[in-house]
Amino acid sequence: MSNNFGRLAAKLNHWETSMTTAKMHDDVVENSRYHVPSLVRALQILELIAGDPSALGVSEMAARLGIPKNSIFRIVTTLADYGYLNREPVLKLYSTSTKLLALGYAAVNESHLLEKALGPMRCLRDATQETVLLGVLSGGHGVVVEQLLSPQAVKVMVEIGHQFPLHTSAPGKVMVAHLPTAEMEEIVAQIDFMRYTNNTITDRTAYIQELERVREHGFAVDREEQVEGVNCIAAPIRNRRNEVIAAIWVTGPSARFKKASLETIRRVTIEQANVISGRIGWASAKSPD
């Protein structure tokens, strides 16, 4: 496995660091005569809006995508009318809607994943007294699909549908680390390695080395890499084909993630990830060492 990651790191060092998802879509469109241009534009718009933490206007979308404003306007108007975008009437800004989230739920509901994850998530929340989340990969980022809040007064909470970077987050690392090599290469090549804190991994080679450790040990840690003062530990969820389709993780204030508690959280997180995996058909569920 080490050799695979070493080859991957060497290959990625030669890739253009400025590669973006939009550019990759453009290349695909140019090479295919079967794609519908207006649909491709609509998908680019949805991905742009979904990947931005704030609502966007027509002019900004046109500038960032290189698509005429009148085309952008027609597409976002249609998407908003059909409920796939929220439209702010005064500032004329657009953001993703819960209807898109509903589609995401349907996509990740392999063997009723969400339903079967809730019990183990409660067990994990009760055992750790911290917030527990469930998430999946979606393009070049992760998405939160379920959350159970810590009962403590000081806690971490996010919105369902919240998108998180793959290089800073424990769930992002644990899902990317277990992808087939070709998929991993594609996703890692798209990461911009933006710095969020002093602990953020901003180097591709260092990230590949981190993924190797994650894959070897079966869990990932966020050491205040996205938000100062917040830690998390994540473990992978597998389907009956042994594919990692989601991640479960525990998150809370760093002050409560000391060495002794970290080991306990690691153990019970892997245990409950394996329980969920077993419920959706994974045959190799076992307790962590």
C-alpha positions in Angstrom: 0.0 0.0 0.0 2.9 2.4 0.8 4.2 2.0 -2.8 0.7 2.9 -4.2 0.6 6.1 -2.2 4.2 6.9 -3.1 3.4 6.5 -6.8 0.3 8.6 -6.3 2.3 11.4 -4.6 4.8 11.4 -7.4 2.2 11.6 -10.1 0.3 14.4 -8.4 3.4 16.5 -8.1 3.3 16.8 -11.9 -0.4 17.8 -12.2 -1.4 21.4 -12.6 -2.3 22.8 -9.3 -4.7 25.2 -10.9 -7.0 22.5 -12.2 -10.7 23.1 -11.3 -13.9 21.2 -11.6 -15.3 23.6 -14.1 -12.2 23.2 -16.3 -12.6 19.4 -16.2 -16.2 19.7 -17.2 -15.2 22.0 -20.1 -12.8 19.4 -21.3 -15.4 16.7 -21.2 -17.9 18.8 -23.1 -15.4 19.5 -25.8 -14.7 15.8 -26.3 -18.3 14.6 -26.4 -20.9 15.3 -29.0 -23.6 13.7 -26.9 -23.8 16.3 -24.1 -26.5 18.9 -24.0 -24.8 22.3 -23.6 -27.6 23.9 -21.6 -27.7 21.0 -19.2 -23.9 21.1 -18.8 -24.2 24.8 -17.9 -27.0 24.1 -15.4 -24.8 21.5 -13.7 -21.8 23.9 -13.6 -24.1 26.5 -12.0 -25.4 24.1 -9.4 -21.9 22.9 -8.5 -20.6 26.5 -8.2 -23.5 27.5 -5.9 -23.3 24.4 -3.9 -19.6 24.8 -3.4 -19.8 28.4 -2.2 -20.6 29.2 1.4 -22.6 32.4 0.5 -25.4 33.1 -2.0 -24.3 34.2 -5.5 -25.6 36.7 -8.0 -25.9 36.3 -11.7 -23.0 38.6 -12.5 -20.6 36.8 -10.2 -21.6 33.4 -11.6 -21.1 34.6 -15.1 -17.7 36.0 -14.3 -16.5 32.8 -12.6 -17.9 30.4 -15.1 -17.4 32.4 -18.3 -21.1 31.9 -19.3 -23.1 34.9 -20.6 -25.3 36.6 -18.0 -28.5 36.1 -19.9 -27.9 32.3 -20.1 -27.1 32.3 -16.3 -30.3 34.2 -15.6 -32.5 31.8 -17.6 -31.0 28.8 -16.0 -31.1 30.0 -12.4 -34.7 31.3 -12.9 -35.7 27.8 -14.1 -34.0 26.1 -11.2 -35.5 28.4 -8.7 -39.0 28.0 -10.2 -38.6 24.3 -9.9 -37.4 24.5 -6.3 -33.8 23.5 -6.8 -32.5 26.9 -5.8 -33.5 29.5 -3.2 -33.9 33.0 -4.6 -33.4 36.1 -2.4 -35.8 38.6 -4.1 -34.2 41.9 -2.9 -30.5 41.3 -3.5 -31.2 38.7 -6.3 -28.9 36.1 -4.9 -29.2 32.3 -5.3 -28.4 29.5 -3.0 -29.0 25.7 -2.9 -32.4 24.5 -1.6 -33.6 21.6 0.6 -34.9 20.0 -2.6 -31.4 19.3 -3.7 -30.6 17.9 -0.2 -33.6 15.6 -0.6 -32.0 14.3 -3.8 -28.8 13.8 -1.9 -30.6 11.8 0.7 -32.0 9.5 -2.0 -28.5 9.0 -3.4 -26.8 8.0 -0.2 -29.7 5.9 1.1 -28.0 2.6 0.1 -29.9 -0.1 1.9 -31.5 2.6 4.0 -28.2 3.9 5.3 -29.6 6.9 7.2 -32.3 4.8 8.9 -29.8 2.2 10.0 -27.2 4.7 11.1 -29.3 6.5 13.6 -29.1 3.9 16.4 -25.3 3.6 16.3 -25.1 7.4 16.1 -27.1 7.7 19.3 -24.9 5.1 21.0 -21.8 7.0 19.9 -23.3 10.3 21.0 -24.2 8.9 24.4 -20.8 7.2 24.9 -18.8 10.3 24.0 -21.3 13.1 25.1 -20.2 14.9 21.9 -21.9 15.8 18.6 -22.0 12.9 16.1 -22.3 13.4 12.4 -22.8 11.3 9.2 -21.5 12.5 5.9 -20.8 11.5 2.3 -18.6 12.6 -0.6 -20.1 14.8 -3.2 -17.8 15.9 -6.0 -14.8 17.8 -4.5 -16.2 18.1 -1.0 -18.0 16.3 1.8 -21.6 16.9 2.8 -23.3 16.4 6.2 -26.4 14.3 5.9 -27.3 13.7 9.6 -26.3 15.1 13.0 -27.0 14.3 16.6 -26.1 17.1 19.0 -24.0 16.8 22.1 -26.1 17.2 25.3 -23.3 19.5 26.8 -23.8 23.3 27.0 -20.7 24.0 24.8 -20.9 21.9 21.6 -20.2 21.9 17.9 -23.2 22.0 15.6 -23.6 22.5 11.8 -26.5 22.5 9.4 -27.6 19.4 7.5 -26.3 19.9 4.0 -23.2 21.7 5.3 -20.2 21.1 2.9 -16.7 20.6 4.3 -13.2 20.5 2.7 -11.6 17.2 2.2 -8.1 18.1 3.2 -8.9 19.6 6.6 -11.7 17.3 7.9 -11.4 13.9 9.5 -14.4 12.5 7.5 -13.0 14.0 4.3 -9.6 12.3 4.9 -11.2 8.9 5.8 -13.4 8.8 2.7 -10.7 9.9 0.3 -8.1 7.5 1.8 -10.3 4.5 1.0 -11.2 5.4 -2.6 -9.9 3.4 -5.6 -6.6 4.9 -6.8 -8.0 6.5 -9.9 -10.8 8.3 -8.0 -8.4 9.4 -5.3 -6.1 10.9 -7.9 -8.9 12.9 -9.5 -10.2 14.2 -6.2 -6.8 15.1 -4.7 -5.8 16.9 -7.9 -8.8 19.2 -7.5 -8.1 20.2 -3.8 -6.8 23.7 -3.5 -5.3 23.1 -0.1 -6.5 26.4 1.3 -5.2 27.2 4.8 -7.8 27.6 7.5 -5.6 27.4 10.6 -1.9 26.9 11.5 -2.6 23.1 11.5 -4.1 22.9 8.0 -2.3 20.5 5.6 -1.4 22.7 2.7 1.0 20.5 0.8 -0.1 17.7 -1.6 2.7 15.3 -0.6 1.9 15.8 3.1 -1.7 15.1 2.4 -0.9 11.9 0.6 1.2 10.8 3.5 -1.7 11.6 5.8 -4.1 9.5 3.7 -1.6 6.6 3.9 -1.7 6.7 7.7 -5.5 7.0 7.7 -5.8 3.9 5.5 -3.4 1.9 7.5 -5.0 2.7 10.9 -8.7 2.8 9.8 -9.6 6.2 11.2 -8.8 9.9 10.7 -8.3 12.9 13.0 -8.9 16.6 12.5 -6.4 18.3 14.8 -7.8 21.8 14.7 -7.1 21.8 11.0 -10.3 23.6 9.9 -11.5 25.5 13.0 -9.2 26.5 15.9 -10.4 24.8 19.1 -12.3 22.0 17.4 -11.2 18.4 17.0 -12.9 15.4 15.4 -12.3 11.7 14.8 -13.9 9.8 11.9 -14.2 6.2 10.8 -15.4 4.8 7.4 -18.7 3.1 6.7 -18.6 0.3 4.1 -21.2 -1.4 2.0 -21.5 -5.1 1.2 -19.0 -4.7 -1.7 -16.4 -3.3 0.9 -16.7 0.2 -0.6 -16.5 3.2 1.7 -19.7 5.1 1.0 -19.9 7.4 4.1 -18.2 8.4 7.3 -19.3 8.8 10.9 -17.4 11.2 13.2 -17.4 12.7 16.6 -16.6 16.4 17.0 -16.2 18.8 19.9 -14.0 21.4 21.7 -10.3 20.5 21.7 -10.2 20.9 25.4 -12.3 17.7 25.8 -10.2 15.7 23.3 -7.3 14.9 25.5 -5.1 11.8 25.1 -7.1 9.4 27.2 -10.5 10.5 25.8 -9.1 10.5 22.3 -8.4 6.8 22.6 -11.9 6.1 23.9 -13.5 8.2 21.2 -11.4 6.5 18.5 -12.4 3.0 19.7 -16.1 3.6 20.0 -16.2 5.6 16.7 -14.7 2.6 14.8 -17.1 0.2 16.7 -20.2 2.1 15.7 -19.0 2.6 12.1 -18.6 -1.1 11.9 -22.1 -1.6 13.3 -23.6 0.6 10.6 -21.5 -1.2 8.0 -22.7 -4.5 9.2 -26.3 -3.3 9.0 -26.0 -2.4 5.4 -24.4 -5.7 4.4 -20.6 -5.5 5.1 -19.6 -9.0 6.1 -16.2 -8.1 7.8 -17.4 -6.0 10.7 -15.1 -6.4 13.7 -14.2 -4.5 16.8 -11.2 -2.1 16.7 -7.9 -3.3 18.2 
